[in-house]
Amino acid sequence: MLKTYQPKAKEVERKWHLLDAKGEVLGRLATKIAIYLTGKDKTTYSTHMDMGDFVVVINAEKVEVTGKKDQQKVYRTHSGYPGGLKERSYRQVMEAHPERIIEHAVLGMLPNNRLRDPRMLRLKVVVGDKNPYEKQLAN
């Protein structure tokens, strides 16, 4: 009788992936990132384990959206207190913190479970084309 292979936590090998957001559509880029972070591109993928890799995204300010999203998209947060709703448009967030747009999109594509936070910690979004993670990518 054959047994299903179950990977051990020690056997997980984490690679580094470099993605350039220049000219990429936000949703399609976020999908690629989510696949790398969850480890679904690996043959040893297991749903209950954190098998994902590190992802570095450069040129976050050059990501594109389709249609009229740059005029109509709104990011909402609520503090939990009465009157605590804050709304910011796509353009406002892009001017202040363009890396948060990619992080928000990827966060929405990851499953909402205990593995979500450790996976998001492996996502590094950089404004500009200077990559501060050159040494890790070389390995």
C-alpha positions in Angstrom: 0.0 0.0 0.0 1.4 3.4 -1.0 1.5 6.2 1.6 1.0 9.9 0.8 4.1 12.0 1.2 3.9 14.5 4.1 6.6 17.1 4.1 8.3 18.0 7.4 8.8 21.6 8.5 12.6 21.1 8.3 12.4 20.1 4.7 10.8 23.4 3.5 13.2 25.2 1.2 12.4 28.9 0.7 13.5 30.6 -2.5 13.5 34.3 -3.3 11.5 35.6 -6.3 12.0 39.0 -7.8 9.0 40.5 -9.6 8.9 43.9 -11.4 5.5 45.7 -11.1 6.3 48.0 -14.0 3.5 47.8 -16.5 1.8 44.9 -14.6 -1.9 44.8 -13.9 -2.5 44.9 -10.1 -4.8 41.8 -9.9 -2.7 39.6 -12.1 0.5 40.6 -10.2 -1.2 39.9 -6.9 -2.2 36.4 -8.1 1.3 35.5 -9.0 2.6 36.8 -5.6 -0.1 34.8 -3.7 0.9 31.6 -5.5 4.5 32.1 -4.5 3.7 33.0 -0.9 1.5 30.0 -0.4 3.8 27.6 -2.2 1.2 26.3 -4.6 3.9 26.3 -7.4 5.8 23.5 -5.6 5.2 19.8 -6.0 5.4 19.3 -2.2 2.6 21.7 -1.5 0.5 20.9 1.5 -2.5 23.0 2.6 -1.9 22.8 6.4 1.8 23.9 6.1 3.5 27.1 5.3 5.5 26.0 2.2 5.8 29.4 0.5 8.8 31.4 -0.7 10.0 35.0 -0.3 8.8 37.6 -2.8 10.4 40.9 -3.6 8.4 43.4 -5.7 10.1 46.4 -7.1 8.7 49.5 -8.9 5.5 49.3 -6.8 4.6 52.9 -7.9 4.4 51.7 -11.6 1.7 49.1 -11.2 -1.4 49.6 -13.3 -5.1 49.1 -12.9 -7.6 48.6 -15.7 -10.8 50.5 -16.5 -11.6 53.5 -14.3 -10.3 52.0 -11.1 -7.7 54.8 -10.8 -10.6 57.2 -10.5 -13.2 55.1 -8.7 -11.4 52.6 -6.4 -11.7 53.4 -2.7 -9.8 51.9 0.2 -11.9 51.9 3.5 -10.8 51.4 7.0 -12.7 51.6 10.3 -11.3 52.1 13.7 -14.2 50.4 15.5 -15.4 53.7 17.1 -18.5 55.7 16.0 -17.5 57.9 13.1 -14.3 56.0 12.6 -14.7 55.3 8.9 -11.8 56.5 6.8 -11.9 56.5 3.0 -9.0 57.1 0.7 -9.0 57.0 -3.1 -6.7 54.9 -5.2 -4.8 58.1 -6.2 -4.3 59.2 -2.6 -2.9 55.9 -1.5 -0.7 55.7 -4.6 0.8 59.1 -3.9 1.4 58.5 -0.2 2.2 54.7 0.1 2.2 52.9 -3.3 3.5 49.7 -1.7 0.3 49.3 0.4 -1.8 48.9 -2.8 0.0 45.7 -3.7 0.1 44.5 -0.1 -3.7 45.1 0.2 -4.4 43.2 -3.0 -2.2 40.2 -2.0 -3.7 40.1 1.5 -7.2 39.7 -0.1 -6.0 36.8 -2.1 -4.5 34.8 0.7 -6.8 32.5 2.8 -7.9 34.0 6.1 -6.2 31.6 8.5 -3.3 31.4 10.9 -0.8 31.1 8.0 -1.8 34.4 6.5 0.4 36.7 8.7 3.6 34.6 8.4 3.1 34.6 4.6 2.6 38.3 4.4 5.9 38.8 6.4 7.7 37.2 3.5 6.3 39.8 1.0 8.7 42.7 0.5 7.4 45.5 -1.6 9.8 48.3 -2.7 9.2 51.6 -4.2 11.6 52.3 -7.0 13.9 49.9 -8.9 16.6 49.6 -6.2 16.5 46.2 -4.7 17.7 46.0 -1.0 17.5 42.2 -1.0 20.2 41.5 -3.6 22.2 39.2 -1.3 19.2 36.9 -0.6 18.3 36.7 -4.3 21.8 35.7 -5.3 21.6 32.5 -3.2 
